[in-house]
């Protein structure tokens, strides 16, 4: 058996385009031949000549979560990347497209914990070590789902470079960067307000929080003056949507220019149900038109109140435990109650005491965790943070991490396409907060910090190194490692250089090594929704640790939405699986797929009806080419895409036309020898112009129609012979295309041929 497939003939091709068999055959051939290997034209080795000419192209795949399957956004994103990669590979660039998957801390832990629940056990029953082993076992069993789908799409990535963000060498780099940042004074542990999921009992990133408008209430509550009525007023009426948090109030505030309350600034009011006296303060944050113009201040349970508390030096009283029950800082009557049970009890007690002035229906924005559907609580907890705006005394550039990233874009070293996304980037970077990087999970990169019994902290690359550090300080007692893991986005932020041999390559660079060839990468292709979470952080971490930018251009594309313009969400039942568009899926199977795992199971009947209307016969098989052609046609810069499967049908028909055209060409080539097909060298009188000029695509098409392509570093032939069916009219010296004879025709000189070969090499 040879690696190269036999040449196609008209008889060997089906009469109609059948993508399943064709794609299965060719993707196996491409991978077996290693056509997508890094380097020059898929050879696996870089070209020094190409590198000297600046012809290096690299691109990083935004790593999909190992827990899931590819969705339409992935397919769209990868279509663009594959087009760019193939284009530069064919142009003779040293080319690499780096694939990988993300360990997805929260998502993965949820999946495995659910499996344990079905088996009647839990992670706590297993213990941390055995639970982690169980997660690795699950990853080995199902972790290839994503990469299988990528192969189905025809992605020309270099599979030999595939990584998983929990691989040992990447984990070592995560630890190395953490230790360096800590030593530079840019990582610290502190108590600050974070997004908290009370079901997962962990901090979550903003990307894992979706705010939804829901019906609620606005309660107007009287806070009596501590010293009795003033000017006929019994107290101040406060409007709130979360009365349970009032147990942690430390002040009420008004706008400093609000004439109604200016004379009351500095007075004291009594906190209902608690009996504590709290001050009336003034702050520009207050919206005089909202509610009564008087706002309660609860710094431990609201991000805006936290900022107010910082400005005014207010205490912080947390009244919620980590499971969102009322803790011991509240009156005994409410302790241990769930937050929403406590809300009802508090409202009833306020009404009984005559302090509930009014209740109004109110439309409010509720933050929910996308993983669990739980309402997220702002929670004051001990976490690890990266200081974004602090300048380390060890930094030779005397700039903060954030400032380096701002400068990289401002100088043009990193360019956004379209350019308007620079404004979004700058707005976030110029108002950046310290990054919470710790998560209260068991799956992920464990924080390399050890604690002594005296509360001392030792950050190190290993326990032995931590113990050595402890001994230097005079501490010789037991050490306990931090239980938390790092935010998934932390390891993802390092990928531009962690996948290119850093830090070893930085210490001992080689001219044609990955670090010199492919960092910075040429372009990052991504959606606008992760500019903050991934793009900005890659720029920050790469510029800080390497002094280079991670990529030269950021291509921002839109998000793929359903045909009605709604966000595709598994929890909403409107997701399309790209493999279903490739292979087709029956209606019954599609209904099961779309109604499983809904966040609100009660919406299942409506999801079924919508699906039956949109896909009454299920989804036919369009094939990968038609799907990718559809995405390519929709790839407008920065705009969202309303995906309609009918577009796939049109491009599948177009693929069928190309198929029929190919069969027609092969029929015309039957009976011709190598010379007549334009593949043989001219060995006799070729006329005054010498060899025939082929463009690169034409030469490639001719070679692929006639037989296996040459396995060499050279481009496909760009000069050769073509044939035409002609009838010669000797008396007039003219020819007309009548198909009565075949004759070769030349159209370029040998010099032109050599010039074209050089152009192809470039």
VENMO-V863319 format. One record per run of one state. SS is the DSSP state (@ for helix, = for strand, . for the rest). FROM is the first residue (numbers start at 1). LEN is the number of residues. If there is no record, write none. Layout:
SS_FROM_LEN / SS_FROM_LEN
This chain:
._1_9 / @_10_3 / ._13_6 / @_19_15 / ._34_5 / =_39_2 / ._41_7 / @_48_5 / ._53_3 / =_56_5 / ._61_3 / =_64_2 / ._66_6 / @_72_19 / ._91_3 / =_94_5 / ._99_1 / =_100_3 / ._103_2 / @_105_14 / ._119_4 / @_123_4 / ._127_1 / @_128_15 / ._143_2 / @_145_9 / ._154_5 / @_159_3 / ._162_1 / =_163_2 / ._165_3 / @_168_16 / ._184_3 / =_187_11 / ._198_4 / =_202_2 / ._204_2 / @_206_3 / =_209_17 / ._226_4 / =_230_1 / ._231_2 / =_233_1 / ._234_1 / =_235_6 / ._241_2 / @_243_6 / ._249_2 / =_251_4 / ._255_7 / @_262_3 / ._265_3 / =_268_3 / ._271_6 / =_277_6 / ._283_12 / =_295_3 / ._298_5 / @_303_10 / ._313_7 / =_320_1 / ._321_4 / =_325_2 / ._327_5 / @_332_3 / ._335_3 / =_338_1 / @_339_14 / ._353_3 / =_356_14 / ._370_5 / =_375_1 / ._376_1 / =_377_10 / ._387_14 / @_401_10 / ._411_4 / =_415_3 / ._418_3 / @_421_9 / ._430_5 / =_435_2 / ._437_1 / =_438_2 / ._440_6 / =_446_1 / ._447_2 / =_449_4 / ._453_4 / =_457_3 / ._460_3 / @_463_10 / ._473_6 / =_479_3 / ._482_3 / =_485_2 / ._487_1 / @_488_6 / ._494_1 / @_495_4 / ._499_5 / @_504_4 / ._508_6 / @_514_5 / ._519_2 / =_521_7 / @_528_19 / ._547_4 / =_551_7 / ._558_2 / =_560_2 / ._562_5 / =_567_1 / ._568_2 / @_570_3 / ._573_5 / @_578_6 / ._584_1 / =_585_1 / ._586_1 / @_587_9 / ._596_5 / @_601_14 / ._615_4 / =_619_1 / ._620_4 / @_624_11 / ._635_2 / =_637_1 / ._638_3 / =_641_2 / ._643_2 / @_645_25 / ._670_22 / =_692_2 / ._694_2 / @_696_11 / ._707_12 / =_719_2 / ._721_1 / =_722_8 / ._730_4 / =_734_12 / ._746_4 / @_750_12 / ._762_1
